[in-house]
């Protein structure tokens, strides 16, 4: 695991009801991925994207908190 190669994927995903962006970054060599600022309502979409691209979710991170919606990483 870990991020050792060159960035393979970068996605900016939008959740309309909360006007929130989620980001997915993935490593070219390992296929390991991190999801940044995930939103609870879009878990199925985000997991489907990871699965379709053959990526392994290793990390989830929040850059900040929101009072108006729930994030999935804590």
TORLUMKOL-256436 format. One record per atom (N, C-alpha, C, O): residue number from 1; residue in one letter; atom name; x, y, z. Coordinates in Angstrom, 1 decimal. Example, Ala and Ser with C-alpha at 12.3 -4.5 7.8 and 13.67 -1.06 7.14 Angstrom:
TORLUMKOL-256436
+------+------+------+--------+--------+--------+
| resi | resn | name |   east |  north |     up |
+------+------+------+--------+--------+--------+
|    1 |    A |    N |   13.2 |   -5.7 |    7.8 |
|    1 |    A |   CA |   12.3 |   -4.5 |    7.8 |
|    1 |    A |    C |   13.2 |   -3.3 |    7.8 |
|    1 |    A |    O |   14.2 |   -3.3 |    8.5 |
|    2 |    S |    N |   12.8 |   -2.2 |    7.1 |
|    2 |    S |   CA |   13.7 |   -1.1 |    7.1 |
|    2 |    S |    C |   12.9 |    0.0 |    7.9 |
|    2 |    S |    O |   13.4 |    1.1 |    8.0 |
+------+------+------+--------+--------+--------+
This chain:
TORLUMKOL-256436
+------+------+------+--------+--------+--------+
| resi | resn | name |   east |  north |     up |
+------+------+------+--------+--------+--------+
|    1 |    X |    N |    0.8 |   -1.2 |    0.0 |
|    1 |    X |   CA |    0.0 |    0.0 |    0.0 |
|    1 |    X |    C |    0.8 |    1.2 |    0.0 |
|    1 |    X |    O |    2.1 |    1.2 |    0.0 |
|    2 |    X |    N |    0.2 |    2.4 |    0.0 |
|    2 |    X |   CA |    0.9 |    3.6 |    0.0 |
|    2 |    X |    C |    1.0 |    4.3 |   -1.3 |
|    2 |    X |    O |    0.7 |    3.6 |   -2.3 |
|    3 |    X |    N |    1.3 |    5.5 |   -1.4 |
|    3 |    X |   CA |    1.4 |    6.2 |   -2.6 |
|    3 |    X |    C |    2.9 |    6.4 |   -3.0 |
|    3 |    X |    O |    3.6 |    7.2 |   -2.4 |
|    4 |    X |    N |    3.3 |    5.6 |   -4.0 |
|    4 |    X |   CA |    4.7 |    5.6 |   -4.4 |
|    4 |    X |    C |    4.9 |    6.0 |   -5.9 |
|    4 |    X |    O |    6.0 |    6.4 |   -6.2 |
|    5 |    X |    N |    3.9 |    5.9 |   -6.7 |
|    5 |    X |   CA |    4.0 |    6.1 |   -8.1 |
|    5 |    X |    C |    3.6 |    7.5 |   -8.5 |
|    5 |    X |    O |    3.5 |    8.4 |   -7.7 |
|    6 |    X |    N |    3.3 |    7.6 |   -9.7 |
|    6 |    X |   CA |    2.8 |    8.9 |  -10.3 |
|    6 |    X |    C |    1.3 |    8.9 |  -10.2 |
|    6 |    X |    O |    0.6 |    7.9 |  -10.4 |
|    7 |    X |    N |    0.7 |   10.1 |  -10.0 |
|    7 |    X |   CA |   -0.7 |   10.2 |   -9.9 |
|    7 |    X |    C |   -1.4 |    9.7 |  -11.2 |
|    7 |    X |    O |   -1.0 |   10.2 |  -12.3 |
|    8 |    X |    N |   -2.3 |    8.8 |  -11.0 |
|    8 |    X |   CA |   -3.0 |    8.2 |  -12.2 |
|    8 |    X |    C |   -4.3 |    8.8 |  -12.4 |
|    8 |    X |    O |   -4.7 |    9.0 |  -13.6 |
|    9 |    X |    N |   -5.0 |    9.0 |  -11.4 |
|    9 |    X |   CA |   -6.4 |    9.6 |  -11.5 |
|    9 |    X |    C |   -6.6 |   10.8 |  -10.6 |
|    9 |    X |    O |   -6.0 |   10.8 |   -9.5 |
|   10 |    X |    N |   -7.3 |   11.7 |  -11.0 |
|   10 |    X |   CA |   -7.8 |   12.8 |  -10.2 |
|   10 |    X |    C |   -9.2 |   13.2 |  -10.7 |
|   10 |    X |    O |   -9.4 |   13.5 |  -11.9 |
|   11 |    X |    N |  -10.1 |   13.0 |   -9.8 |
|   11 |    X |   CA |  -11.5 |   13.3 |  -10.1 |
|   11 |    X |    C |  -12.0 |   14.4 |   -9.1 |
|   11 |    X |    O |  -11.8 |   14.3 |   -7.9 |
|   12 |    X |    N |  -12.8 |   15.3 |   -9.6 |
|   12 |    X |   CA |  -13.5 |   16.3 |   -8.8 |
|   12 |    X |    C |  -15.0 |   15.9 |   -9.0 |
|   12 |    X |    O |  -15.5 |   16.0 |  -10.1 |
|   13 |    X |    N |  -15.7 |   15.5 |   -7.9 |
|   13 |    X |   CA |  -17.1 |   15.1 |   -8.0 |
|   13 |    X |    C |  -17.9 |   16.1 |   -7.2 |
|   13 |    X |    O |  -17.5 |   16.7 |   -6.2 |
|   14 |    X |    N |  -19.1 |   16.4 |   -7.7 |
|   14 |    X |   CA |  -20.0 |   17.4 |   -7.1 |
|   14 |    X |    C |  -21.3 |   16.8 |   -6.5 |
|   14 |    X |    O |  -21.9 |   15.9 |   -7.2 |
|   15 |    X |    N |  -21.6 |   17.2 |   -5.3 |
|   15 |    X |   CA |  -22.9 |   16.8 |   -4.7 |
|   15 |    X |    C |  -23.8 |   18.1 |   -4.7 |
|   15 |    X |    O |  -23.5 |   19.0 |   -3.9 |
|   16 |    X |    N |  -24.8 |   18.1 |   -5.4 |
|   16 |    X |   CA |  -25.6 |   19.3 |   -5.7 |
|   16 |    X |    C |  -26.4 |   19.8 |   -4.5 |
|   16 |    X |    O |  -26.4 |   21.0 |   -4.3 |
|   17 |    X |    N |  -27.0 |   18.9 |   -3.7 |
|   17 |    X |   CA |  -27.8 |   19.4 |   -2.6 |
|   17 |    X |    C |  -27.1 |   20.2 |   -1.5 |
|   17 |    X |    O |  -27.6 |   21.1 |   -0.9 |
|   18 |    X |    N |  -25.8 |   19.8 |   -1.3 |
|   18 |    X |   CA |  -25.0 |   20.5 |   -0.3 |
|   18 |    X |    C |  -23.9 |   21.4 |   -1.0 |
|   18 |    X |    O |  -23.2 |   22.0 |   -0.3 |
|   19 |    X |    N |  -23.9 |   21.4 |   -2.3 |
|   19 |    X |   CA |  -22.9 |   22.2 |   -3.0 |
|   19 |    X |    C |  -21.5 |   21.9 |   -2.6 |
|   19 |    X |    O |  -20.7 |   22.8 |   -2.3 |
|   20 |    X |    N |  -21.2 |   20.6 |   -2.5 |
|   20 |    X |   CA |  -19.9 |   20.1 |   -2.0 |
|   20 |    X |    C |  -19.2 |   19.4 |   -3.0 |
|   20 |    X |    O |  -19.7 |   18.6 |   -3.8 |
|   21 |    X |    N |  -17.9 |   19.6 |   -3.0 |
|   21 |    X |   CA |  -17.0 |   18.8 |   -3.9 |
|   21 |    X |    C |  -16.3 |   17.7 |   -3.2 |
|   21 |    X |    O |  -15.8 |   17.9 |   -2.0 |
|   22 |    X |    N |  -16.2 |   16.6 |   -3.8 |
|   22 |    X |   CA |  -15.4 |   15.4 |   -3.3 |
|   22 |    X |    C |  -14.3 |   15.2 |   -4.3 |
|   22 |    X |    O |  -14.5 |   15.3 |   -5.5 |
|   23 |    X |    N |  -13.1 |   14.8 |   -3.8 |
|   23 |    X |   CA |  -12.0 |   14.5 |   -4.7 |
|   23 |    X |    C |  -11.5 |   13.1 |   -4.5 |
|   23 |    X |    O |  -11.5 |   12.6 |   -3.4 |
|   24 |    X |    N |  -11.1 |   12.5 |   -5.6 |
|   24 |    X |   CA |  -10.5 |   11.1 |   -5.6 |
|   24 |    X |    C |   -9.1 |   11.3 |   -6.3 |
|   24 |    X |    O |   -9.0 |   11.7 |   -7.4 |
|   25 |    X |    N |   -8.1 |   10.8 |   -5.6 |
|   25 |    X |   CA |   -6.8 |   10.8 |   -6.1 |
|   25 |    X |    C |   -6.3 |    9.3 |   -6.0 |
|   25 |    X |    O |   -6.6 |    8.6 |   -5.1 |
|   26 |    X |    N |   -5.6 |    8.9 |   -7.0 |
|   26 |    X |   CA |   -5.1 |    7.5 |   -7.0 |
|   26 |    X |    C |   -3.7 |    7.4 |   -7.6 |
|   26 |    X |    O |   -3.2 |    8.2 |   -8.4 |
|   27 |    X |    N |   -2.9 |    6.4 |   -7.0 |
|   27 |    X |   CA |   -1.6 |    6.2 |   -7.4 |
|   27 |    X |    C |   -1.5 |    5.3 |   -8.6 |
|   27 |    X |    O |   -2.2 |    4.3 |   -8.7 |
|   28 |    X |    N |   -0.6 |    5.6 |   -9.6 |
|   28 |    X |   CA |   -0.5 |    4.8 |  -10.8 |
|   28 |    X |    C |    0.1 |    3.4 |  -10.6 |
|   28 |    X |    O |   -0.4 |    2.5 |  -11.2 |
|   29 |    X |    N |    1.0 |    3.3 |   -9.7 |
|   29 |    X |   CA |    1.7 |    2.0 |   -9.5 |
|   29 |    X |    C |    0.8 |    1.0 |   -8.8 |
|   29 |    X |    O |    0.7 |   -0.1 |   -9.1 |
|   30 |    X |    N |    0.2 |    1.5 |   -7.7 |
|   30 |    X |   CA |   -0.5 |    0.6 |   -6.8 |
|   30 |    X |    C |   -2.0 |    0.5 |   -7.0 |
|   30 |    X |    O |   -2.6 |   -0.5 |   -6.6 |
|   31 |    X |    N |   -2.6 |    1.6 |   -7.5 |
|   31 |    X |   CA |   -4.0 |    1.6 |   -7.6 |
|   31 |    X |    C |   -4.7 |    2.1 |   -6.3 |
|   31 |    X |    O |   -5.9 |    2.1 |   -6.2 |
|   32 |    X |    N |   -3.8 |    2.4 |   -5.3 |
|   32 |    X |   CA |   -4.4 |    2.9 |   -4.1 |
|   32 |    X |    C |   -5.0 |    4.3 |   -4.2 |
|   32 |    X |    O |   -4.5 |    5.1 |   -5.0 |
|   33 |    X |    N |   -6.1 |    4.5 |   -3.6 |
|   33 |    X |   CA |   -6.8 |    5.8 |   -3.7 |
|   33 |    X |    C |   -7.1 |    6.4 |   -2.4 |
|   33 |    X |    O |   -7.2 |    5.7 |   -1.4 |
|   34 |    X |    N |   -7.3 |    7.7 |   -2.4 |
|   34 |    X |   CA |   -7.8 |    8.5 |   -1.3 |
|   34 |    X |    C |   -9.0 |    9.3 |   -1.7 |
|   34 |    X |    O |   -9.0 |    9.8 |   -2.9 |
|   35 |    X |    N |  -10.0 |    9.3 |   -0.9 |
|   35 |    X |   CA |  -11.2 |   10.2 |   -1.2 |
|   35 |    X |    C |  -11.1 |   11.3 |   -0.2 |
|   35 |    X |    O |  -11.0 |   11.1 |    1.0 |
|   36 |    X |    N |  -11.3 |   12.5 |   -0.7 |
|   36 |    X |   CA |  -11.2 |   13.7 |    0.1 |
|   36 |    X |    C |  -12.6 |   14.4 |    0.2 |
|   36 |    X |    O |  -13.2 |   14.7 |   -0.9 |
|   37 |    X |    N |  -13.0 |   14.7 |    1.4 |
|   37 |    X |   CA |  -14.3 |   15.4 |    1.6 |
|   37 |    X |    C |  -15.5 |   14.6 |    1.1 |
|   37 |    X |    O |  -16.3 |   15.2 |    0.4 |
|   38 |    X |    N |  -15.6 |   13.3 |    1.4 |
|   38 |    X |   CA |  -16.7 |   12.5 |    0.9 |
|   38 |    X |    C |  -18.0 |   12.9 |    1.6 |
|   38 |    X |    O |  -18.0 |   13.4 |    2.8 |
|   39 |    X |    N |  -19.1 |   12.8 |    0.9 |
|   39 |    X |   CA |  -20.4 |   13.1 |    1.5 |
|   39 |    X |    C |  -21.3 |   11.9 |    1.6 |
|   39 |    X |    O |  -21.3 |   11.0 |    0.7 |
|   40 |    X |    N |  -22.0 |   11.7 |    2.7 |
|   40 |    X |   CA |  -22.8 |   10.5 |    3.0 |
|   40 |    X |    C |  -23.7 |   10.1 |    1.8 |
|   40 |    X |    O |  -23.8 |    9.0 |    1.5 |
|   41 |    X |    N |  -24.4 |   11.1 |    1.3 |
|   41 |    X |   CA |  -25.4 |   10.8 |    0.2 |
|   41 |    X |    C |  -24.8 |   10.3 |   -1.1 |
|   41 |    X |    O |  -25.5 |    9.7 |   -1.9 |
|   42 |    X |    N |  -23.5 |   10.5 |   -1.3 |
|   42 |    X |   CA |  -22.9 |   10.0 |   -2.5 |
|   42 |    X |    C |  -22.0 |    8.8 |   -2.4 |
|   42 |    X |    O |  -21.2 |    8.5 |   -3.3 |
|   43 |    X |    N |  -22.1 |    8.1 |   -1.3 |
|   43 |    X |   CA |  -21.3 |    6.9 |   -1.0 |
|   43 |    X |    C |  -21.5 |    5.9 |   -2.2 |
|   43 |    X |    O |  -20.5 |    5.4 |   -2.7 |
|   44 |    X |    N |  -22.7 |    5.6 |   -2.6 |
|   44 |    X |   CA |  -22.8 |    4.6 |   -3.7 |
|   44 |    X |    C |  -22.1 |    5.1 |   -5.0 |
|   44 |    X |    O |  -21.5 |    4.3 |   -5.7 |
|   45 |    X |    N |  -22.3 |    6.3 |   -5.3 |
|   45 |    X |   CA |  -21.6 |    6.9 |   -6.5 |
|   45 |    X |    C |  -20.1 |    6.7 |   -6.4 |
|   45 |    X |    O |  -19.4 |    6.3 |   -7.4 |
|   46 |    X |    N |  -19.6 |    7.1 |   -5.3 |
|   46 |    X |   CA |  -18.1 |    7.1 |   -5.1 |
|   46 |    X |    C |  -17.6 |    5.7 |   -5.1 |
|   46 |    X |    O |  -16.5 |    5.5 |   -5.7 |
|   47 |    X |    N |  -18.2 |    4.8 |   -4.4 |
|   47 |    X |   CA |  -17.7 |    3.4 |   -4.4 |
|   47 |    X |    C |  -17.8 |    2.8 |   -5.8 |
|   47 |    X |    O |  -17.0 |    2.0 |   -6.2 |
|   48 |    X |    N |  -18.9 |    3.1 |   -6.5 |
|   48 |    X |   CA |  -19.0 |    2.6 |   -7.9 |
|   48 |    X |    C |  -17.9 |    3.1 |   -8.8 |
|   48 |    X |    O |  -17.3 |    2.3 |   -9.6 |
|   49 |    X |    N |  -17.5 |    4.4 |   -8.7 |
|   49 |    X |   CA |  -16.4 |    4.9 |   -9.4 |
|   49 |    X |    C |  -15.1 |    4.2 |   -9.1 |
|   49 |    X |    O |  -14.4 |    3.8 |  -10.0 |
|   50 |    X |    N |  -14.8 |    4.0 |   -7.9 |
|   50 |    X |   CA |  -13.6 |    3.3 |   -7.5 |
|   50 |    X |    C |  -13.6 |    1.9 |   -8.0 |
|   50 |    X |    O |  -12.6 |    1.4 |   -8.5 |
|   51 |    X |    N |  -14.7 |    1.2 |   -7.9 |
|   51 |    X |   CA |  -14.8 |   -0.2 |   -8.4 |
|   51 |    X |    C |  -14.6 |   -0.2 |   -9.9 |
|   51 |    X |    O |  -13.9 |   -1.1 |  -10.4 |
|   52 |    X |    N |  -15.3 |    0.7 |  -10.6 |
|   52 |    X |   CA |  -15.2 |    0.7 |  -12.1 |
|   52 |    X |    C |  -13.8 |    0.9 |  -12.6 |
|   52 |    X |    O |  -13.4 |    0.4 |  -13.6 |
|   53 |    X |    N |  -13.0 |    1.7 |  -11.8 |
|   53 |    X |   CA |  -11.7 |    2.0 |  -12.2 |
|   53 |    X |    C |  -10.6 |    1.0 |  -11.6 |
|   53 |    X |    O |   -9.4 |    1.1 |  -11.9 |
|   54 |    X |    N |  -11.1 |    0.1 |  -10.9 |
|   54 |    X |   CA |  -10.2 |   -0.9 |  -10.3 |
|   54 |    X |    C |   -9.3 |   -0.4 |   -9.2 |
|   54 |    X |    O |   -8.2 |   -0.8 |   -9.0 |
|   55 |    X |    N |   -9.8 |    0.6 |   -8.5 |
|   55 |    X |   CA |   -9.0 |    1.3 |   -7.4 |
|   55 |    X |    C |   -9.3 |    0.7 |   -6.1 |
|   55 |    X |    O |  -10.4 |    0.2 |   -5.8 |
|   56 |    X |    N |   -8.3 |    0.8 |   -5.2 |
|   56 |    X |   CA |   -8.4 |    0.3 |   -3.8 |
|   56 |    X |    C |   -8.5 |    1.5 |   -2.9 |
|   56 |    X |    O |   -7.5 |    2.2 |   -2.8 |
|   57 |    X |    N |   -9.6 |    1.7 |   -2.2 |
|   57 |    X |   CA |   -9.7 |    2.8 |   -1.3 |
|   57 |    X |    C |   -8.9 |    2.6 |   -0.1 |
|   57 |    X |    O |   -9.1 |    1.6 |    0.7 |
|   58 |    X |    N |   -7.9 |    3.4 |    0.2 |
|   58 |    X |   CA |   -7.0 |    3.2 |    1.3 |
|   58 |    X |    C |   -7.2 |    4.2 |    2.4 |
|   58 |    X |    O |   -7.1 |    4.0 |    3.6 |
|   59 |    X |    N |   -7.6 |    5.4 |    2.0 |
|   59 |    X |   CA |   -7.7 |    6.5 |    2.9 |
|   59 |    X |    C |   -8.9 |    7.4 |    2.6 |
|   59 |    X |    O |   -9.4 |    7.5 |    1.5 |
|   60 |    X |    N |   -9.5 |    8.0 |    3.6 |
|   60 |    X |   CA |  -10.6 |    9.0 |    3.5 |
|   60 |    X |    C |  -10.2 |   10.1 |    4.4 |
|   60 |    X |    O |   -9.8 |    9.9 |    5.6 |
|   61 |    X |    N |  -10.4 |   11.3 |    3.9 |
|   61 |    X |   CA |  -10.0 |   12.5 |    4.7 |
|   61 |    X |    C |  -11.0 |   13.6 |    4.5 |
|   61 |    X |    O |  -11.6 |   13.8 |    3.5 |
|   62 |    X |    N |  -11.2 |   14.4 |    5.6 |
|   62 |    X |   CA |  -12.0 |   15.6 |    5.6 |
|   62 |    X |    C |  -11.0 |   16.8 |    5.7 |
|   62 |    X |    O |  -10.2 |   16.8 |    6.6 |
|   63 |    X |    N |  -11.2 |   17.8 |    4.9 |
|   63 |    X |   CA |  -10.4 |   19.0 |    5.0 |
|   63 |    X |    C |  -11.0 |   20.0 |    6.0 |
|   63 |    X |    O |  -10.3 |   20.9 |    6.5 |
|   64 |    X |    N |  -12.3 |   19.8 |    6.2 |
|   64 |    X |   CA |  -13.0 |   20.8 |    7.1 |
|   64 |    X |    C |  -14.4 |   20.2 |    7.4 |
|   64 |    X |    O |  -14.8 |   19.2 |    6.8 |
|   65 |    X |    N |  -15.1 |   20.8 |    8.4 |
|   65 |    X |   CA |  -16.4 |   20.3 |    8.8 |
|   65 |    X |    C |  -17.5 |   21.2 |    8.2 |
|   65 |    X |    O |  -17.3 |   22.4 |    7.9 |
|   66 |    X |    N |  -18.7 |   20.6 |    8.0 |
|   66 |    X |   CA |  -19.8 |   21.3 |    7.5 |
|   66 |    X |    C |  -21.0 |   21.1 |    8.5 |
|   66 |    X |    O |  -21.2 |   20.0 |    9.0 |
|   67 |    X |    N |  -21.7 |   22.2 |    8.8 |
|   67 |    X |   CA |  -22.8 |   22.1 |    9.7 |
|   67 |    X |    C |  -24.1 |   21.7 |    8.9 |
|   67 |    X |    O |  -25.1 |   21.2 |    9.5 |
|   68 |    X |    N |  -24.1 |   21.8 |    7.6 |
|   68 |    X |   CA |  -25.3 |   21.5 |    6.8 |
|   68 |    X |    C |  -25.3 |   20.1 |    6.2 |
|   68 |    X |    O |  -26.3 |   19.8 |    5.6 |
|   69 |    X |    N |  -24.3 |   19.3 |    6.3 |
|   69 |    X |   CA |  -24.4 |   17.9 |    5.8 |
|   69 |    X |    C |  -23.3 |   17.0 |    6.5 |
|   69 |    X |    O |  -22.4 |   17.5 |    7.2 |
|   70 |    X |    N |  -23.5 |   15.7 |    6.4 |
|   70 |    X |   CA |  -22.7 |   14.7 |    7.1 |
|   70 |    X |    C |  -21.7 |   14.2 |    6.1 |
|   70 |    X |    O |  -22.0 |   13.8 |    5.0 |
|   71 |    X |    N |  -20.4 |   14.1 |    6.5 |
|   71 |    X |   CA |  -19.4 |   13.5 |    5.7 |
|   71 |    X |    C |  -19.3 |   12.0 |    6.1 |
|   71 |    X |    O |  -19.8 |   11.6 |    7.2 |
|   72 |    X |    N |  -18.6 |   11.2 |    5.3 |
|   72 |    X |   CA |  -18.5 |    9.8 |    5.7 |
|   72 |    X |    C |  -17.3 |    9.4 |    6.4 |
|   72 |    X |    O |  -17.2 |    8.2 |    6.8 |
|   73 |    X |    N |  -16.3 |   10.2 |    6.4 |
|   73 |    X |   CA |  -15.0 |    9.8 |    7.0 |
|   73 |    X |    C |  -14.8 |   10.2 |    8.4 |
|   73 |    X |    O |  -13.7 |   10.0 |    9.0 |
|   74 |    X |    N |  -15.9 |   10.8 |    9.1 |
|   74 |    X |   CA |  -15.8 |   11.1 |   10.5 |
|   74 |    X |    C |  -15.9 |   12.5 |   10.8 |
|   74 |    X |    O |  -15.8 |   12.8 |   12.0 |
+------+------+------+--------+--------+--------+
